[in-house]
Amino acid sequence: LINQLPEANLILLRHLFGVLHHIEQNSGVNQMNAFNLALCIAPNMLWLPSPTGPEEESRSTKKVALLVQFLIENSGEIFGGDIVSLF
């Protein structure tokens, strides 16, 4: 799916997850592992198109957080091994 994105979107995602991966690599110092980063970032990345109840929003946020965590933890394999050299 990543390769089907428009080039601008792919570049943006590579840079975003490059930064998140870099932060996660320093989690021993900053306490921001992939899980914590995902919880902070996920609500701002994807959301339901129409308002729903709090329970549905909570389930949706958890699913997005798991996806973001996966993308952070596997960013090198997904976006290329040179992701940390982007910045």
Secondary structure, DSSP 8 states (H G I E B T S, - for coil): -GGGS-HHHHHHHHHHHHHHHHHHHTHHHH---HHHHHHHHHHHH---SS---HHHHHHHHHHHHHHHHHHHHTHHHHH-GGGGGG-
